Amino acid sequence: MRTRGAVTVVMLACALGRNAVHAEIRHGGASQYGRFRTAPTGQFETLTRPEYEPIRDAKVSADTPVIGLDVNGDARCFPISQMWYHHIVNDEIGGQKLAVTYCIMANTALTYRLDDLTSGLEVGGLYAGVLCMRRQGTDLLYPQIAAVPVPDNLSEGKLVPGPAPVITTFGAWKKVHPESKVLKPVPKHGIRYEAYEKKPKGYNTNPLMNETVTRRDDRLDAGREVFGLSLGKDSVAYPLDELRKAGGAEANLGAKTVRVVWDKDLETARVEPPFDGIATRAFWYAWCSFYPETKLPMADKPGAAK
């Protein structure tokens, strides 16, 4: 399932600004993960308490990639044709205040718990080729895939992961969750959504990604998709194609064993709940940038991190 597009690249590059200040985020006097490029205020519109429509009424094609989330029986569907632009939706789902986040660069979808919807998350920029989020009303920045503030200031605290969403297709999600609600398009952003539909290959070769990524790990090709999990100090990743063939795996994260399954109905990988860590599919370049010590139980290409 591909979600990148050359037209999308151009729009994102323009939005972030070729002349924007290009500074490294420092940790202990040195770049920890990569370089940061800021997103000018107002270029991306984060949504808070948006409108939804019944899935039966949504005009979304069956093969459109979507983010699916089911919290306590409250099923929501977020078409990536909209989320590539908004990136973040702050809302209450299944009785939980959550930020639903998506990075078009890394193809990562995660949720984070919020204390209050008035101080949710918004787009901050791009860090090591991954969406970097800002807590609204502050200067605190969080890489979407890591949840740790940068620079690493533990006194400010980490984000707390919420229920793990899945990336699937609209048709598959509708079949499994016929009562789901679907994120309703915002009319004024129609041209943004249309840009996503024109999606020739080549997204992950764009200059913005290459400029901000500094870490390489030759154990897998940079553009290979993996399903990654992180809990505490432990992390593991499975090449998505190998996970599909195996039908699932058991991940050992510290003292905890977590079951990862290939869901044939949703045609995607997912982690069996309950799981209170990071769980998402991602391109390898993004996962290894933030989890350089990650284990690769199914890797078929030896190499070393750089």
RODO-2510 file (C-alpha; in nm, 4 decimals, decimal comma):
residues 306
     n   res          X          Y          Z
     1     m     0,0000     0,0000     0,0000
     2     r     0,1705     0,3214    -0,1186
     3     t     0,0847     0,6609     0,0234
     4     r     0,3430     0,8948    -0,1261
     5     g     0,3096     1,1284    -0,4234
     6     a     0,5303     1,3650    -0,6193
     7     v     0,2648     1,6374    -0,6062
     8     t     0,2422     1,5923    -0,2305
     9     v     0,6212     1,6363    -0,2086
    10     v     0,6092     1,9688    -0,3891
    11     m     0,3332     2,1004    -0,1636
    12     l     0,5100     1,9866     0,1523
    13     a     0,8415     2,1346     0,0368
    14     c     0,6756     2,4692    -0,0339
    15     a     0,4949     2,4650     0,3001
    16     l     0,8070     2,3964     0,5028
    17     g     0,9951     2,6611     0,3067
    18     r     1,3271     2,6138     0,1295
    19     n     1,4642     2,9199     0,3073
    20     a     1,3472     2,8212     0,6547
    21     v     1,6031     2,8189     0,9319
    22     h     1,7800     2,4813     0,9200
    23     a     1,9117     2,4029     1,2683
    24     e     2,0157     2,0842     1,4382
    25     i     1,8381     1,9837     1,7572
    26     r     2,1135     1,9113     2,0074
    27     h     2,1454     1,6455     2,2756
    28     g     2,4538     1,6607     2,4939
    29     g     2,6181     1,8977     2,2470
    30     a     2,5661     1,6702     1,9453
    31     s     2,2854     1,5832     1,7060
    32     q     2,1030     1,2840     1,8547
    33     y     1,8662     1,1722     1,5802
    34     g     1,8991     1,4074     1,2858
    35     r     1,8250     1,7613     1,1699
    36     f     1,5147     1,9718     1,2206
    37     r     1,3264     2,1913     0,9758
    38     t     1,0460     2,4048     1,1116
    39     a     0,6981     2,4278     0,9638
    40     p     0,5766     2,7895     0,9362
    41     t     0,2752     2,8674     1,1515
    42     g    -0,0518     2,8103     0,9701
    43     q     0,0815     2,5985     0,6844
    44     f    -0,0874     2,2842     0,8184
    45     e    -0,4224     2,2858     0,9955
    46     t    -0,4469     2,0507     1,2901
    47     l    -0,8059     1,9505     1,3638
    48     t    -0,9694     1,9568     1,7080
    49     r    -1,3111     1,7977     1,7596
    50     p    -1,3749     1,7681     1,3843
    51     e    -1,6952     1,6496     1,2220
    52     y    -1,7518     1,2868     1,1235
    53     e    -2,0028     1,1083     0,9047
    54     p    -2,1362     0,7512     0,9026
    55     i    -1,9112     0,5220     0,7026
    56     r    -2,2026     0,4299     0,4763
    57     d    -2,2278     0,7951     0,3659
    58     a    -1,8567     0,8596     0,3126
    59     k    -1,7500     0,9152    -0,0478
    60     v    -1,4187     0,7327    -0,0156
    61     s    -1,2966     0,4695    -0,2605
    62     a    -1,2445     0,1176    -0,1260
    63     d    -0,8696     0,1167    -0,1968
    64     t    -0,7984     0,4483    -0,0212
    65     p    -0,5498     0,4007     0,2668
    66     v    -0,6965     0,4956     0,6028
    67     i    -0,6050     0,5040     0,9694
    68     g    -0,8450     0,2879     1,1670
    69     l    -0,8960     0,3211     1,5413
    70     d    -1,1364     0,1400     1,7723
    71     v    -1,1463     0,2614     2,1330
    72     n    -1,3974     0,0921     2,3613
    73     g    -1,6224     0,0153     2,0662
    74     d    -1,6030     0,3684     1,9239
    75     a    -1,4607     0,3033     1,5750
    76     r    -1,3175     0,5939     1,3761
    77     c    -1,1731     0,6080     1,0264
    78     f    -0,9291     0,8757     0,9088
    79     p    -0,8622     0,8754     0,5308
    80     i    -0,4948     0,9414     0,4650
    81     s    -0,6021     1,1583     0,1710
    82     q    -0,7007     1,4070     0,4440
    83     m    -0,4540     1,3154     0,7186
    84     w    -0,1481     1,3751     0,4985
    85     y    -0,2358     1,7451     0,5234
    86     h    -0,3826     1,7753     0,8734
    87     h    -0,1352     1,5292     1,0306
    88     i    -0,3040     1,5535     1,3713
    89     v    -0,6606     1,5235     1,5012
    90     n    -0,7239     1,6074     1,8676
    91     d    -1,0494     1,4510     1,9823
    92     e    -1,2289     1,2431     2,2433
    93     i    -1,2729     0,8865     2,1193
    94     g    -1,4258     0,6075     2,3232
    95     g    -1,4185     0,8276     2,6319
    96     q    -1,0455     0,9017     2,5945
    97     k    -0,8871     1,2336     2,4971
    98     l    -0,6419     1,1492     2,2197
    99     a    -0,4258     1,3006     1,9494
   100     v    -0,4447     1,0849     1,6367
   101     t    -0,1232     1,1506     1,4443
   102     y     0,0053     1,0605     1,0987
   103     c     0,3354     1,1215     0,9190
   104     i     0,3169     1,1013     0,5392
   105     m     0,6979     1,0833     0,5161
   106     a     0,7440     0,7752     0,7332
   107     n     0,3901     0,6333     0,6906
   108     t     0,3501     0,6148     1,0682
   109     a     0,0225     0,6354     1,2625
   110     l     0,0121     0,6705     1,6412
   111     t    -0,2163     0,8086     1,9103
   112     y    -0,1155     0,9955     2,2244
   113     r    -0,3133     1,0666     2,5380
   114     l    -0,4108     1,4264     2,6140
   115     d    -0,4963     1,5917     2,9440
   116     d    -0,7085     1,8528     2,7697
   117     l    -0,8182     1,9046     2,4094
   118     t    -0,7400     2,2767     2,4413
   119     s    -0,3697     2,1942     2,4786
   120     g    -0,3365     1,9182     2,2219
   121     l    -0,0703     1,8634     1,9592
   122     e     0,0028     2,0520     1,6379
   123     v     0,2563     2,0323     1,3551
   124     g     0,6015     2,1576     1,4532
   125     g     0,8148     2,0542     1,1575
   126     l     1,0231     1,7687     1,0259
   127     y     1,2889     1,5925     1,2338
   128     a     1,5044     1,3110     1,0964
   129     g     1,2531     1,2625     0,8173
   130     v     0,9620     1,2235     1,0605
   131     l     0,6783     1,4537     1,1685
   132     c     0,7763     1,6589     1,4717
   133     m     0,4845     1,7721     1,6858
   134     r     0,4478     2,0718     1,9141
   135     r     0,2343     2,0873     2,2257
   136     q    -0,0086     2,3725     2,1608
   137     g     0,0781     2,6922     2,3428
   138     t     0,4377     2,5824     2,4133
   139     d     0,7723     2,5386     2,2403
   140     l     0,7928     2,1707     2,3350
   141     l     0,8696     1,9488     2,0348
   142     y     0,8068     1,5752     2,0114
   143     p     0,9101     1,3413     1,7283
   144     q     0,5906     1,1549     1,6411
   145     i     0,7621     0,8166     1,6391
   146     a     0,9436     0,8569     1,9725
   147     a     0,7219     1,0602     2,2116
   148     v     1,0263     1,2035     2,3917
   149     p     1,0634     1,5840     2,3975
   150     v     1,3627     1,7287     2,2135
   151     p     1,6050     1,8384     2,3296
   152     d     1,5687     1,5480     2,5731
   153     n     1,4321     1,7392     2,8736
   154     l     1,2836     1,4748     3,1000
   155     s     1,1584     1,7374     3,3450
   156     e     0,8974     1,8257     3,0846
   157     g     0,7853     1,4623     3,0611
   158     k     0,7122     1,2296     2,7739
   159     l     0,3956     1,1842     2,5751
   160     v     0,1927     0,8804     2,6767
   161     p     0,0999     0,6486     2,3879
   162     g    -0,2682     0,5732     2,3436
   163     p    -0,4395     0,2779     2,1734
   164     a    -0,2516     0,1629     1,8638
   165     p    -0,4312     0,2412     1,5369
   166     v    -0,3868     0,0458     1,2139
   167     i    -0,3198     0,1513     0,8571
   168     t    -0,5504    -0,0360     0,6234
   169     t    -0,7866     0,0385     0,3331
   170     f    -1,1267     0,2020     0,3522
   171     g    -1,2919    -0,1072     0,2072
   172     a    -1,1353    -0,3419     0,4617
   173     w    -1,2144    -0,1118     0,7550
   174     k    -1,5746    -0,0664     0,6409
   175     k    -1,6221    -0,4429     0,6186
   176     v    -1,4898    -0,5043     0,9705
   177     h    -1,6406    -0,1888     1,1259
   178     p    -1,9666    -0,1117     0,9403
   179     e    -2,0768     0,1269     1,2181
   180     s    -1,7564     0,3310     1,2096
   181     k    -1,7531     0,7086     1,1785
   182     v    -1,5347     0,8677     0,9106
   183     l    -1,3485     1,1988     0,9330
   184     k    -1,5510     1,4459     0,7284
   185     p    -1,3560     1,6521     0,4725
   186     v    -1,3140     2,0235     0,5426
   187     p    -1,4447     2,1897     0,2222
   188     k    -1,1862     2,4696     0,2121
   189     h    -0,9036     2,2139     0,2001
   190     g    -1,0370     2,0286    -0,1033
   191     i    -0,7386     2,1232    -0,3199
   192     r    -0,5052     1,9801    -0,0564
   193     y    -0,6934     1,6521    -0,0504
   194     e    -0,6942     1,6340    -0,4311
   195     a    -0,3154     1,6663    -0,4369
   196     y    -0,2853     1,3418    -0,2437
   197     e    -0,4876     1,1528    -0,5040
   198     k    -0,2195     1,2233    -0,7666
   199     k     0,0349     0,9921    -0,6145
   200     p     0,3064     0,8698    -0,8518
   201     k     0,5925     0,6875    -0,6811
   202     g     0,9015     0,8566    -0,5449
   203     y     0,7921     1,0240    -0,2231
   204     n     1,0634     0,8913     0,0050
   205     t     1,3414     1,0258    -0,2207
   206     n     1,2441     1,3904    -0,1674
   207     p     1,5059     1,6483    -0,0580
   208     l     1,3430     1,7364     0,2745
   209     m     1,3753     1,3801     0,3989
   210     n     1,7349     1,3469     0,2811
   211     e     1,8339     1,6790     0,4384
   212     t     1,7015     1,5911     0,7826
   213     v     1,8049     1,2240     0,8080
   214     t     2,1596     1,1715     0,9364
   215     r     2,1573     0,8130     1,0628
   216     r     2,1820     0,5111     0,8348
   217     d     2,1438     0,1425     0,9219
   218     d     2,2283    -0,1045     0,6460
   219     r     2,0543    -0,3979     0,8077
   220     l     1,7553    -0,3128     0,5864
   221     d     1,6985    -0,0879     0,2880
   222     a     1,5968     0,2615     0,4012
   223     g     1,2635     0,2473     0,2185
   224     r     1,1590    -0,0961     0,3386
   225     e     0,8444    -0,0995     0,5524
   226     v     0,8618    -0,2486     0,8998
   227     f     0,6257    -0,2906     1,1920
   228     g     0,8031    -0,1510     1,4950
   229     l     0,7351    -0,1788     1,8663
   230     s     0,8990     0,0012     2,1557
   231     l     0,8397    -0,0411     2,5276
   232     g     1,0683     0,1137     2,7858
   233     k     1,4266     0,0749     2,6658
   234     d     1,3527    -0,2163     2,4336
   235     s     1,2492    -0,2082     2,0696
   236     v     1,1958    -0,4562     1,7888
   237     a     1,1015    -0,4305     1,4217
   238     y     0,9726    -0,6777     1,1648
   239     p     0,9900    -0,6284     0,7869
   240     l     0,6260    -0,5979     0,6887
   241     d     0,6513    -0,8467     0,4029
   242     e     0,8126    -1,1090     0,6273
   243     l     0,5516    -1,0525     0,8969
   244     r     0,2793    -1,1055     0,6398
   245     k     0,4336    -1,4367     0,5315
   246     a     0,4738    -1,5564     0,8915
   247     g     0,1240    -1,4504     0,9930
   248     g     0,2529    -1,2906     1,3119
   249     a     0,5261    -1,2991     1,5746
   250     e     0,5922    -1,2785     1,9468
   251     a     0,7978    -0,9758     2,0451
   252     n     1,0039    -0,9886     2,3628
   253     l     1,0265    -0,6393     2,5100
   254     g     1,2044    -0,6578     2,8425
   255     a     1,0033    -0,8852     3,0685
   256     k     0,6934    -0,8575     2,8512
   257     t     0,5960    -1,0762     2,5553
   258     v     0,3756    -0,9001     2,3019
   259     r     0,1844    -1,0677     2,0227
   260     v     0,1944    -0,9088     1,6774
   261     v    -0,0524    -1,0483     1,4250
   262     w    -0,1139    -1,0126     1,0550
   263     d    -0,4834    -0,9331     1,0398
   264     k    -0,6161    -1,0954     0,7213
   265     d    -0,9448    -0,9057     0,7399
   266     l    -0,7791    -0,5661     0,7704
   267     e    -0,4834    -0,6699     0,5531
   268     t    -0,2323    -0,5164     0,7908
   269     a    -0,0167    -0,5771     1,0966
   270     r    -0,1426    -0,4926     1,4437
   271     v    -0,0440    -0,5490     1,8036
   272     e    -0,2780    -0,7408     2,0321
   273     p    -0,4015    -0,5221     2,3191
   274     p    -0,3412    -0,4308     2,5856
   275     f    -0,0128    -0,2649     2,4897
   276     d     0,1024     0,0664     2,6344
   277     g     0,4072     0,1295     2,4173
   278     i     0,4784     0,2507     2,0636
   279     a     0,3461     0,0260     1,7848
   280     t     0,3382     0,1372     1,4217
   281     r     0,4368     0,0497     1,0700
   282     a     0,7121     0,2752     0,9352
   283     f     0,9833     0,3035     0,6765
   284     w     1,3084     0,1594     0,8083
   285     y     1,4988     0,4901     0,7793
   286     a     1,2547     0,6455     1,0278
   287     w     1,2449     0,3595     1,2761
   288     c     1,6217     0,3106     1,2929
   289     s     1,6793     0,6868     1,3322
   290     f     1,5036     0,6843     1,6692
   291     y     1,5615     0,3226     1,7734
   292     p     1,9189     0,2429     1,6619
   293     e     1,9468    -0,0542     1,8992
   294     t     1,6278    -0,2165     1,7726
   295     k     1,6273    -0,5925     1,7238
   296     l     1,5391    -0,7416     1,3845
   297     p     1,4307    -1,1030     1,4434
   298     m     1,3193    -1,1485     1,0813
   299     a     1,5909    -0,9464     0,9077
   300     d     1,7430    -1,1039     0,6003
   301     k     2,0138    -0,8494     0,5253
   302     p     2,3114    -0,8170     0,7649
   303     g     2,4668    -0,4794     0,8228
   304     a     2,5470    -0,2159     1,0808
   305     a     2,4193     0,1200     1,1949
   306     k     2,6078     0,4300     1,0878
***
